[in-house]
Amino acid sequence: MKRQIVLGQVPNKEIHQYLIAAVAPRPIAFVSTLDENGNMNLAPYSFFNVFSSNPPIAVFSSNRKGTDNTTKDTLHNVKVNGECVINVVPYAILRQMSLASVEFPRGVSEFEKTGLTPETSLMVKAPRVAESPVNLECRVKDIISLGDKGGAGHLIICEILLISVDEDVMTDGSLDQQKLDLMGRLGKNYYVRASGDALMEISQVVAQIPLGFDGLPKSITESNILTGNEIAALASLTTFPEIGETTLTEEELKNLSESEKHQLASSMIKEGRIKEALYILIR
């Protein structure tokens, strides 16, 4: 049974917690800006993503504070100067990023408070974070206000002018997810680390039509052993495997019970031997 959360009948603070816990993990935009006097500001935002590659567009939201409905220095600065740098957040600077979220008085440099190093940008005046492995130098295209009450966001739409990438996080000319070691934001005080065993690679053909669940025998889709993910791996194949797709002999296959076949297929799918698993299941 699911709980129904009706908007307007629940306090906004509670709604906020539901949203940030359910829509997660979220990437973190560590945004550096300058005010009209040249003072540096640095603040993290997890209402953030990229929404276009041509033109290259990143959007983050600077929300009104739920406590007193005031707005943040970042919003003021991008309105004044029309630019910013979005710095990614690896595990190595996680606590420093968190420290930058403190509501320091206007004019106080979060670079100094966090010990992070301002680095000269090439296309904008706002500094980059030297310790961040990827920096997006941006021109602000538009700012869209979503409301005038506490918790309302301001969508800051940024055109990316330059991407600065540390060579240490690249492998064969491409960004390496393991080396990037990025952090994601969850609900409450939780974060997730996108590296190590937390990463998984899923290959899916998109230019051809896969078998789908409806293309598989019911003995597979109604299995009490295979999980939904495992059946989906079988359903992602575009054709049924041909004879000889397994190292098992025909005699060995005949001696397997239906349950044993499903258990063996489950193990094979976990090992990436998807075609062989399907072959065993349909023999």
C-alpha positions as a printed NumPy array, in Angstrom:
array([[  0.   ,   0.   ,   0.   ],
       [  1.321,   3.446,  -0.916],
       [  0.965,   6.603,   1.146],
       [ -0.612,   9.459,  -0.817],
       [  1.027,  12.862,  -0.322],
       [ -1.393,  15.547,  -1.505],
       [  0.366,  18.816,  -2.241],
       [ -1.178,  21.715,  -0.361],
       [ -2.19 ,  19.493,   2.555],
       [  1.338,  18.892,   3.825],
       [  3.828,  21.511,   5.131],
       [  6.363,  22.617,   2.518],
       [  9.264,  21.511,   4.728],
       [  7.912,  17.957,   4.646],
       [  7.294,  18.107,   0.883],
       [ 10.894,  19.241,   0.41 ],
       [ 12.193,  16.195,   2.276],
       [ 10.044,  13.815,   0.229],
       [ 11.317,  15.362,  -3.003],
       [ 15.032,  15.39 ,  -2.215],
       [ 14.913,  11.816,  -0.895],
       [ 12.897,  10.425,  -3.812],
       [ 14.531,  12.325,  -6.669],
       [ 18.056,  11.112,  -6.033],
       [ 20.934,  10.815,  -6.379],
       [ 21.36 ,  14.294,  -7.79 ],
       [ 24.596,  15.721,  -9.246],
       [ 26.063,  18.666,  -7.385],
       [ 26.805,  22.011,  -9.006],
       [ 29.516,  23.729,  -6.975],
       [ 28.971,  27.252,  -8.298],
       [ 31.57 ,  29.99 ,  -8.118],
       [ 30.642,  33.622,  -8.8  ],
       [ 31.778,  37.199,  -8.253],
       [ 29.713,  40.061,  -6.861],
       [ 29.813,  43.63 ,  -8.199],
       [ 32.821,  44.409,  -5.983],
       [ 34.841,  41.398,  -7.108],
       [ 34.215,  39.36 ,  -3.944],
       [ 34.276,  35.609,  -4.572],
       [ 31.392,  33.323,  -3.642],
       [ 31.161,  29.551,  -3.723],
       [ 28.023,  27.504,  -3.045],
       [ 26.703,  23.982,  -3.777],
       [ 23.363,  23.274,  -5.505],
       [ 21.907,  19.822,  -6.054],
       [ 18.861,  20.961,  -8.044],
       [ 21.096,  20.707, -11.104],
       [ 21.651,  18.945, -14.414],
       [ 22.564,  19.432, -18.085],
       [ 19.649,  19.752, -20.502],
       [ 21.209,  20.204, -23.933],
       [ 24.496,  19.502, -25.69 ],
       [ 23.913,  21.687, -28.754],
       [ 23.802,  24.366, -27.491],
       [ 25.476,  23.088, -24.306],
       [ 23.129,  24.107, -21.485],
       [ 23.335,  23.482, -17.746],
       [ 20.608,  24.531, -15.324],
       [ 20.683,  24.819, -11.556],
       [ 18.138,  26.253,  -9.152],
       [ 18.863,  28.697,  -6.37 ],
       [ 15.868,  28.418,  -4.057],
       [ 14.427,  30.943,  -1.661],
       [ 15.15 ,  29.995,   1.938],
       [ 12.251,  28.219,   3.572],
       [ 12.896,  29.967,   6.905],
       [ 12.799,  33.645,   5.926],
       [ 12.155,  33.671,   2.138],
       [ 15.448,  35.414,   1.387],
       [ 17.573,  34.606,  -1.67 ],
       [ 21.194,  33.541,  -1.851],
       [ 24.345,  35.398,  -2.849],
       [ 24.774,  33.241,  -5.956],
       [ 21.459,  34.483,  -7.358],
       [ 22.451,  38.085,  -6.685],
       [ 25.843,  37.599,  -8.32 ],
       [ 24.593,  35.956, -11.525],
       [ 22.025,  38.734, -11.899],
       [ 24.775,  41.33 , -11.546],
       [ 27.494,  39.713, -13.684],
       [ 25.63 ,  37.206, -15.863],
       [ 28.223,  34.468, -15.482],
       [ 29.409,  31.664, -13.248],
       [ 31.526,  28.526, -13.129],
       [ 29.959,  25.172, -12.313],
       [ 32.549,  22.928, -10.666],
       [ 31.95 ,  19.196, -10.188],
       [ 32.367,  17.629,  -6.744],
       [ 34.586,  14.545,  -6.32 ],
       [ 34.928,  12.682,  -3.037],
       [ 38.244,  14.435,  -2.357],
       [ 36.516,  17.781,  -1.695],
       [ 33.188,  16.517,  -0.284],
       [ 33.576,  17.982,   3.2  ],
       [ 34.898,  21.262,   1.841],
       [ 31.861,  21.489,  -0.433],
       [ 29.607,  20.819,   2.553],
       [ 31.364,  23.541,   4.537],
       [ 30.641,  26.004,   1.709],
       [ 26.905,  25.448,   2.213],
       [ 27.016,  27.357,   5.509],
       [ 25.213,  30.713,   5.353],
       [ 28.215,  32.983,   5.773],
       [ 27.588,  36.758,   5.724],
       [ 27.526,  38.425,   2.293],
       [ 31.022,  39.328,   1.139],
       [ 32.724,  36.46 ,   3.007],
       [ 34.733,  34.243,   0.637],
       [ 33.85 ,  30.568,   0.855],
       [ 37.171,  29.893,  -0.893],
       [ 38.944,  31.137,   2.232],
       [ 36.56 ,  29.376,   4.621],
       [ 36.914,  26.015,   2.871],
       [ 40.599,  26.174,   1.956],
       [ 39.806,  25.627,  -1.721],
       [ 41.894,  27.35 ,  -4.377],
       [ 40.46 ,  29.939,  -6.789],
       [ 41.837,  29.462, -10.29 ],
       [ 41.645,  31.983, -13.138],
       [ 39.029,  31.094, -15.747],
       [ 39.599,  31.621, -19.472],
       [ 36.152,  32.725, -20.688],
       [ 34.55 ,  34.336, -17.629],
       [ 35.679,  36.497, -14.725],
       [ 34.374,  34.174, -12.036],
       [ 37.107,  31.852, -10.712],
       [ 37.191,  28.084, -11.053],
       [ 37.805,  25.681,  -8.167],
       [ 41.296,  24.332,  -8.815],
       [ 40.64 ,  21.125,  -6.862],
       [ 37.593,  20.26 ,  -8.984],
       [ 38.534,  17.979, -11.914],
       [ 35.943,  19.445, -14.292],
       [ 34.902,  23.091, -14.52 ],
       [ 32.139,  24.482, -16.736],
       [ 32.632,  28.166, -17.498],
       [ 29.194,  29.601, -18.2  ],
       [ 27.318,  32.629, -19.438],
       [ 23.882,  33.006, -17.846],
       [ 21.236,  33.019, -20.576],
       [ 18.144,  33.415, -18.433],
       [ 16.846,  33.335, -14.868],
       [ 13.312,  32.061, -14.383],
       [ 11.568,  32.673, -11.058],
       [  9.253,  29.821, -10.045],
       [  7.502,  31.603,  -7.191],
       [  7.757,  34.172,  -4.44 ],
       [  7.357,  31.999,  -1.346],
       [  9.918,  30.167,   0.766],
       [ 11.249,  27.132,  -1.082],
       [ 10.511,  28.553,  -4.547],
       [ 13.319,  28.11 ,  -7.037],
       [ 15.044,  30.321,  -9.554],
       [ 16.123,  28.367, -12.62 ],
       [ 19.509,  29.707, -13.667],
       [ 19.989,  28.679, -17.288],
       [ 23.651,  28.623, -18.251],
       [ 25.302,  28.335, -21.63 ],
       [ 28.575,  26.451, -21.26 ],
       [ 31.392,  28.341, -22.985],
       [ 34.353,  26.184, -21.978],
       [ 34.935,  22.855, -20.27 ],
       [ 38.165,  22.476, -18.321],
       [ 39.166,  18.87 , -17.593],
       [ 41.999,  17.557, -15.452],
       [ 44.052,  15.034, -17.453],
       [ 44.289,  12.868, -14.33 ],
       [ 40.617,  11.88 , -14.607],
       [ 40.829,  10.808, -18.251],
       [ 41.533,   7.434, -19.846],
       [ 42.164,   7.127, -23.589],
       [ 40.85 ,  10.64 , -24.202],
       [ 37.564,  10.169, -22.304],
       [ 36.408,  11.023, -18.805],
       [ 36.854,   8.006, -16.548],
       [ 33.963,   7.611, -14.083],
       [ 36.109,   5.7  , -11.603],
       [ 38.786,   8.381, -11.618],
       [ 36.237,  11.211, -11.399],
       [ 34.91 ,   9.693,  -8.15 ],
       [ 31.93 ,  12.052,  -8.152],
       [ 29.49 ,  12.601,  -5.298],
       [ 25.702,  12.669,  -5.522],
       [ 23.192,  14.243,  -3.146],
       [ 20.39 ,  12.312,  -1.462],
       [ 17.807,  13.23 ,   1.17 ],
       [ 18.576,  14.617,   4.642],
       [ 22.358,  14.488,   5.223],
       [ 23.059,  11.585,   2.876],
       [ 25.395,  11.461,  -0.118],
       [ 26.415,   8.694,  -2.497],
       [ 29.853,   8.036,  -3.968],
       [ 29.859,   7.147,  -7.681],
       [ 32.905,   4.907,  -7.858],
       [ 34.107,   1.428,  -6.967],
       [ 31.474,  -1.27 ,  -6.616],
       [ 28.717,   1.372,  -6.73 ],
       [ 29.231,   1.683, -10.493],
       [ 27.638,  -0.709, -12.943],
       [ 27.718,  -0.725, -16.721],
       [ 24.579,  -1.613, -18.692],
       [ 24.762,  -1.988, -22.46 ],
       [ 21.478,  -1.606, -24.328],
       [ 20.986,  -1.613, -28.093],
       [ 18.794,   1.37 , -29.03 ],
       [ 18.967,   1.304, -32.833],
       [ 17.352,  -2.156, -33.061],
       [ 14.122,  -3.485, -31.57 ],
       [ 14.762,  -5.866, -28.643],
       [ 12.712,  -8.96 , -27.859],
       [ 10.98 ,  -7.299, -24.92 ],
       [  9.112,  -9.082, -22.127],
       [  6.275,  -9.849, -24.534],
       [  8.716, -11.632, -26.856],
       [  9.884, -14.078, -24.215],
       [  8.167, -17.354, -23.24 ],
       [  5.894, -17.116, -20.177],
       [  8.046, -19.734, -18.491],
       [ 10.692, -17.008, -18.314],
       [  8.583, -13.916, -17.586],
       [  6.664, -15.745, -14.852],
       [  9.777, -17.283, -13.288],
       [  9.879, -17.521,  -9.501],
       [ 13.682, -17.489,  -9.561],
       [ 14.684, -14.821, -12.074],
       [ 14.377, -11.208, -10.939],
       [ 12.789,  -8.446, -12.983],
       [ 16.257,  -7.081, -13.769],
       [ 17.449, -10.49 , -14.943],
       [ 14.41 , -11.018, -17.179],
       [ 14.911,  -7.507, -18.565],
       [ 18.489,  -8.427, -19.471],
       [ 17.124, -11.332, -21.526],
       [ 14.427,  -9.094, -23.021],
       [ 17.091,  -6.599, -24.137],
       [ 18.468,  -9.079, -26.687],
       [ 17.385,  -8.486, -30.286],
       [ 17.342, -12.133, -31.395],
       [ 17.094, -15.563, -29.848],
       [ 20.464, -17.337, -29.532],
       [ 21.431, -19.945, -32.089],
       [ 22.272, -23.585, -31.468],
       [ 25.603, -24.072, -29.738],
       [ 25.456, -20.834, -27.735],
       [ 26.475, -22.708, -24.561],
       [ 29.418, -24.794, -23.429],
       [ 27.029, -27.315, -21.863],
       [ 26.381, -30.498, -23.782],
       [ 22.89 , -31.486, -24.89 ],
       [ 23.007, -34.353, -22.393],
       [ 23.84 , -31.956, -19.548],
       [ 20.964, -29.683, -20.585],
       [ 18.498, -32.581, -20.626],
       [ 19.482, -33.561, -17.078],
       [ 18.713, -30.087, -15.709],
       [ 15.334, -29.507, -14.084],
       [ 13.387, -26.338, -14.927],
       [ 14.355, -24.864, -11.57 ],
       [ 18.027, -25.695, -12.112],
       [ 17.946, -24.057, -15.528],
       [ 16.579, -20.838, -14.03 ],
       [ 19.147, -20.857, -11.231],
       [ 21.967, -21.438, -13.715],
       [ 20.621, -18.716, -16.025],
       [ 20.482, -16.291, -13.1  ],
       [ 24.167, -16.903, -12.38 ],
       [ 25.082, -16.498, -16.056],
       [ 23.227, -13.201, -16.344],
       [ 25.154, -11.873, -13.349],
       [ 28.352, -12.807, -15.204],
       [ 27.179, -11.074, -18.386],
       [ 26.561, -14.332, -20.275],
       [ 23.08 , -13.251, -21.32 ],
       [ 22.778, -15.034, -24.65 ],
       [ 23.937, -18.295, -23.109],
       [ 21.425, -17.88 , -20.293],
       [ 18.56 , -17.437, -22.749],
       [ 19.729, -20.408, -24.783],
       [ 19.59 , -22.649, -21.714],
       [ 16.14 , -21.384, -20.774],
       [ 14.563, -22.065, -24.159],
       [ 16.102, -25.515, -24.697]])
